[in-house]
Amino acid sequence: RRYYHDALRTFKTGYEYLYRYDDAKGSQQYLEKTVLVDPTFVAAYVALTDIYLRASRKVPQYMQHVERFMKIVYLLNPEYEVVRKGLSQLLRQRGDVDAAER
């Protein structure tokens, strides 16, 4: 139970850093702590995906992180429509049509 509250607290702080203060670096630290405490915290992976997706505009290699986080979210919650569609599109762009159709 304590871990759940720790994860909620670190997620809330990370979320605020990212979406209220537009501080991706500060947010990333809290969100990474969140998934260390609770590796099933889907919303933290989604926020991390957003951070790396924004950063990939300047550093295209960050798309590897985007794909990894999207796959984790998909495995934890395959019904998450936005991630399912985004992952499928990402895989198609990469040329992995078979994986995109699964």
PAKEKOL-326598 format. One record per residue: residue in three letters; x negated, y negated, z of N, C-alpha, C, O in turn. Coordinates in steps of 0.05 Angstrom, whole numbers, plus 5000, padded with zeros to 4 digits. Atoms other than C-alpha are relative to their C-alpha. Last residue first. Layout:
BEGIN
alaXYZXYZXYZXYZ/...
***
This chain:
BEGIN
arg499249824977501651504306501249855021501949975042/glu497349895004501851074242500950185023503250255025/ala498050214998496050634263502850114998504749995009/ala499750074972491651244276502249795003503749805023/asp498949774986492651494205500649945029502750015040/val497149995006491650794175501350245015503550215025/asp499349754987484750694206503150044999504550025019/gly499949795020482550154157500750285012500550484998/arg502549874999480449644209499850234980497650344976/gln502050195010486249204189497250134999495650074982/arg499750025029490749814198497949814988496749874968/leu501149765012488049934268500250004970498450094956/leu502950014997489249214288498750244987496750224973/gln501050195019496349234261496949995000495749974979/ser499649895027497949864299498949824979497549914960/leu502149795003494849574362500350134973498250184960/gly502650135003499048944355497850204995496050164979/lys500250125026505449344343497349874995496249904973/arg499949785019504349784404499849894971498350004955/val502649875001502149194445500050224979498050254964/val501950205010508348784430497250134996495950084976/glu499750055029512949384439497949814988496849874967/tyr500650285000510649634507499849914971497749944958/glu497650155009514050314500499549705000501449554993/pro499749995030507350684501502549854990502749804966/asn497250065006506150454573500549994970500449774958/leu498550044975499750694606503049964995504750045011/leu500049744985496850984542501649985026502950175033/tyr498349815015498950364502500150275015502250395017/val497250084995496049904555501950204986503950284998/ile499449934972489450284553502949935006504350095018/lys499749704998489450264477500650085028502350265032/met497449935012490649514478500550305001502850395006/phe497850074981484949414526502750074989504550165004/arg500249824977480049804481502349945020503650135030/glu499049735008482449444418500050195024501950345029/val497250035005481548754449501250284994503250365006/his498750014974474748954476503049994997504550115012/gln500449734988472449164407501350025027502650215034/met497749845009475448514380499850295010501850425013/tyr498249974978470148164422502550164992504050255010/gln500549754987465248284365501850065024502250295032/pro498449795011468547714327499650285013501450455013/val501849774999465447194373501650254991502950385007/lys502850095001468446514360498150234999495950214987/arg500150195022475546734343497249894996496449824974/ser501049875025474247344386500149814976498849874955/ala502950025003474746904448499050114974496950034964/arg500650285004482346824440497049964995496249814977/leu498950075027483247574431499449704994498649644972/tyr501949915021478447704489501149944972499549894954/ile502650144996482647284538498150074977496949904964/asp499650285009489247554511497449845002496849694983/thr499849995029486948274519500349724988499049654969/leu502749975010484948114590499950014970498149904957/ala501350264997491947854602497150014991496249834978/val498850185020494948494574498749735001498049614980/tyr501349935026490148914616501149824978499649754960/ala502750094998492448544679498550064974497049904964/ala500050285005499748644660497249885001496649694986/val499750065029498749394655499749704994498349634975/phe498750274999496249494727500149894971498349754962/thr497549975016494650244721501549744998503849744990/pro500649965028487250174741502650044983502450074959/asp497749855010489349874808499750044970500549874954/val498449924977483549614850502350184991502950385004/leu501749834983478649594792501650115024501450345031/val500049735012484149354746498150185015498450435013/thr497449884998485448754792500050294989501050475002/lys499749904973478048604800502750145003502950355017/glu501749764999477548544724500150125028500150375031/leu498649795014483448064726498450265000499550485002/tyr497749914983480247634779501450234987502250425000/gln501149884976473647574741502250125018501950345028/gln501149745006477147454675498950145025499350385028/ser497949815001481146884703499050284996499950475009/gly499149964972475046484722502250215001502250385019/lys502349874986472146574652500850065029500350285039/ala500249715007478846444617497850145016498250375025/asp502849934992480145784652499750304996500150465014/asp501549945025486345504618497150065005495349974990/tyr502350175001488745204685498350044974496349904970/arg499550264989495845464685497749814996498049574989/tyr497850135013495446054638500849735012502149574999/leu499849985029488646344652502249824989501749664970/tyr502450115012487046114723500350004969499549804956/glu500050294997494146244744497649874987497949664973/tyr497950105018494146944716500149705001500349574980/gly501049995028487547094750501949894980501149754961/thr502150215003490246854817498949994972498649784960/lys498750274998496647254810497949784996498449594981/phe498750045025492647874788501349724999501049574980/thr502150065019488047824848501249954972500349774957/arg501350254993493947784896497949924979497949694969/leu498150215006497948334862498749725005499149544989/ala499850035029491948794862501949784992501349624974/asp502550125010490548664935500149964970499349754960/his499950294994497948784951497449864991497549634982/tyr497950125016497849454915500149705005500249544986/tyr501250045026491249644948502049864981501249694965/arg501850234999494349525016498849944973498649714965/arg498450245000500050005000498349755000498949554986/
***
